[in-house]
Amino acid sequence: ASAFQQPISAARPPRLSTELYEYIPSGFTKASWAKFKESEAKKKAAKNLGRMGPKGFKSRSFQSFQEALERGEASHMMPVENAEKRLKAGEIKLEDIPYMQRGGSWDNSDVKSAKKVRWLKSDEDYAKGGFKREQSVSIFGFGAGLDWTGQRSKTGPSSTESRQGMTVEQAKKYQAPTVSQLKGGEIAEKPKKKVFGLF
């Protein structure tokens, strides 16, 4: 067993340093790298990447667009071909490019010289938090969505609650009228079922 043991007099190897250093790219000082990382974090936070919906432009609700369309204050926008080239040539202005294409805002607030589009009440409601309701993940448009786990409390009409003049129990037994009944004919009695169609 002594053959496998290290002699007491043997020199121990020097201990390796475990000190870690921060990575700083070439061309940066420690202070400038910290400042750059801070500015990048602010840009990322401003983009709000976790939100639902489009992230490249600021849109209005469909309800607001429909209201403005009916008033004649909005129109359907079509993409502009060769927009950058035509903009540089001076053929069009920046506000002539639809906001979705230029990555701006529906009310032209991203273009300094452009005429701002008037906000409707529905736009104000949408901006104050109504977009959260519009951006629901429910397949029914908005709301709680399907109860995939069966854990939520059940909702719906009770057996005695009246809907369209009938209780739920009456609605289960309801049979739609036939064409002859709708034309004023008498309700024909159903023939009695016979055994094997013979008796």
Secondary structure, 3 states (H helix, E strand, C coil): CHHHCCCCCCCCCCCCCCCCCCCCCCCCCHHHHHHHHHHHHHHHHHHCCCCCCCCCCECCCHHHHHHHHHHCCCCCCCCCCCHHHHHHHCCCCHHHCCHHHHCCECCCCCCCCCCCCCCCHHHHHHHHHHHHHHCCCCCCCCCCCCCCCCCCCCCCCCCCCEECCEEHHHHHHCCCCCHHHHCCCCCCCCCCCCHHHCC
